[in-house]
Each structure stands twice: as C-alpha cells, then as structure tokens.
Amino acid sequence: MEAIPKTLVFLTAIILLLGCASTVPPAPSPETGTGVENVIPTNDTSADASNDSSNDTSNPPPSPDNTVSPPPENGEVENVQPSSSEYGGLTPATETSLIFQALNDGGISDAAVEYQTDQILIAFNKPTGTTEENAAYFALGVASSFAQPEQMLYVQVFSGNDSTTYSVKADTVQKYANGKLNENQLKQAVQVT
C-alpha cells in the first residue's frame, strides 16, 4: 500500500482548520484598477471610431501556429487544457488554478489543489447531492485532463470527520477516458484508503 504524501496530509490539515478552501480575489492596484472595466463588453454604438475594437492592434488575431487542429481520426479524447510540458508556458500555479476552476465549475467549490511535477493533490468536502465516490471520480477525471501520464493523482474526500483517499496513476484515468479501459478496470486500479 502506498503511503499518503506529506503534502496531502498538509492539505488535509488546512481544510480541517479552515473548514473549507476559498479564493479571495486580489485587491485592485492603483496602476491597473480592478481589471473588470476592461473586460465587460458593451453594445454602445455611440462611441467614436477611436474606441472601435476593429482598430485595436493590441490583440491581433491568432497566428497560423495557434490554430485549432481537427479532432483525431482515431476518436481518442485528448487533454482539454494544454499541459506545462506541451507548451512550456503553464506553471504549476497555473495548472493548479485551472484544476480548481474546473472542479468549481463541476460543483466542488471548496477544493484545495496542488499541482506538482510528479503528482496532483486534491482535497475537498463531499458536495451535497452526490456520492463520495462520484465526486472523487469526477475529481480524478478533472485532474487527469491536466496531468502527464506518469503523474500520480490523489483525491481526498471529507465527509464529516471521516475522509477517504482515492489514488491512481493519471495514465489509467486517461486510458479510461479514451475507451481503452472499462469502468470495472478503472475501479480496480484506483486505490481507496
């Protein structure tokens, strides 16, 4: 049986102390303002041509290198988000944020997430309206879409004072997503402690 990584124990302690993890938006700086005013689209057509976005060259259209490629012919599902090794531009902090956002979008709003080069650690309280197992497998699926095949995935789900940890290699979940493993084979590969 594999030992629980110290970082997962640390995340567990944080969740227990705080009750849940949350994000706090950064305070606006005097130089940049809140940033919101720059992203809210308006339908105001009374603006003069100097405010016309068609004259804006600060955000050019994508270059041919950034085009979207067609889906693979073999039907395999590919990672939804680019990983740090594919593009070299995403840091572990960015990966952590993307995983947190995907979990939040799926109804797990109190997750603690840590992306490391050899593992991804996720801990959260069991959401209402679902089972612990369903929530854990959803989190494993999210983590695997951002993971390299050799990374280990650890998901710890809290239910009251109890917790259960689900661990599996990312490659296994990715094979399941690609139809190379069935549900029973996936469940056999996942260690539950």
BELGIWO-V111843 format. One record per pair of residues at least 24 apart in sequence whose C-alpha atoms are under 10 Angstrom apart, sorted by the first residue. I is the first residue (numbers start at 0). J is the second residue. Records with the same first field share a line. If there is no record, write none. Layout:
I = J / J
This chain:
0 = 190 / 191 / 192
1 = 166 / 190 / 192
2 = 192
3 = 153 / 164 / 166 / 192
4 = 118 / 120 / 153
6 = 113 / 115 / 119 / 120
7 = 111 / 112 / 113 / 119 / 120 / 121 / 122 / 153 / 154 / 155 / 164
8 = 120 / 122 / 155
10 = 110 / 111 / 112 / 113 / 120 / 121 / 122 / 123 / 155
11 = 111 / 121 / 122 / 123 / 155 / 156 / 157 / 162
13 = 111 / 122
14 = 109 / 110 / 111 / 122 / 123 / 124 / 157
15 = 123 / 124 / 157 / 160
18 = 109 / 123 / 124
19 = 108 / 109 / 110 / 111 / 122 / 123 / 124
20 = 108 / 109 / 110 / 111 / 112 / 122 / 123 / 124
21 = 108 / 109 / 110 / 111
22 = 99 / 108 / 109 / 110 / 111
73 = 177
74 = 177 / 178
75 = 173 / 174 / 176 / 177 / 178 / 179
76 = 144 / 173 / 174 / 175 / 176 / 177 / 178
77 = 144 / 173 / 176 / 177
78 = 141 / 143 / 144 / 145 / 146 / 147 / 173 / 176
79 = 141 / 143 / 144 / 145
80 = 144 / 145 / 146
81 = 144 / 145 / 146
82 = 144 / 145 / 146 / 147
83 = 116 / 145 / 146 / 147
84 = 146 / 147
85 = 147
90 = 114 / 115
91 = 115 / 116 / 119
94 = 119 / 142 / 145 / 146
95 = 119 / 120 / 121 / 142 / 145
97 = 141 / 142 / 145
98 = 138 / 141 / 142 / 143 / 144 / 145 / 146
99 = 138 / 141 / 142
101 = 138 / 141 / 142
102 = 134 / 137 / 138 / 140 / 141 / 142
105 = 134 / 137 / 138 / 141
106 = 134
107 = 134 / 137 / 138
110 = 138 / 154 / 155 / 156
111 = 154 / 155
112 = 142 / 153 / 154
113 = 153
114 = 142 / 145 / 146 / 150 / 152
115 = 146 / 150 / 151
116 = 146 / 147 / 149 / 150 / 151
117 = 146 / 147 / 148 / 149 / 150 / 151 / 152
118 = 142 / 146 / 147 / 149 / 150 / 151 / 152 / 153 / 167 / 168 / 169
119 = 143 / 145 / 146 / 147 / 150 / 151 / 152 / 153 / 154 / 166 / 168 / 169
120 = 151 / 152 / 153 / 154 / 155 / 166
121 = 152 / 153 / 154 / 155 / 156 / 164 / 165
122 = 153 / 154 / 155 / 156 / 157 / 162 / 163 / 164
123 = 154 / 155 / 156 / 157 / 158 / 162
124 = 155 / 156 / 157 / 158 / 159 / 162
125 = 155 / 156 / 157 / 158 / 159 / 162
126 = 156 / 157 / 158
131 = 155 / 156 / 157 / 158 / 162 / 163
132 = 156 / 163 / 165 / 191
135 = 163 / 164 / 165 / 166
136 = 165 / 172 / 185 / 186 / 189
138 = 165
139 = 165 / 166 / 167 / 168 / 169 / 172 / 173 / 189
140 = 169 / 172 / 173 / 175 / 176
141 = 172
142 = 169 / 172 / 173
143 = 167 / 168 / 169 / 170 / 171 / 172 / 173 / 174 / 176
144 = 169 / 172 / 173 / 176
145 = 169
146 = 170 / 172 / 173
147 = 173
148 = 172 / 173 / 174
152 = 189
153 = 189 / 190 / 191
154 = 191
155 = 191 / 192
162 = 192
163 = 191 / 192
164 = 189 / 190 / 191 / 192
165 = 189 / 190 / 191 / 192
166 = 190 / 191 / 192
167 = 191
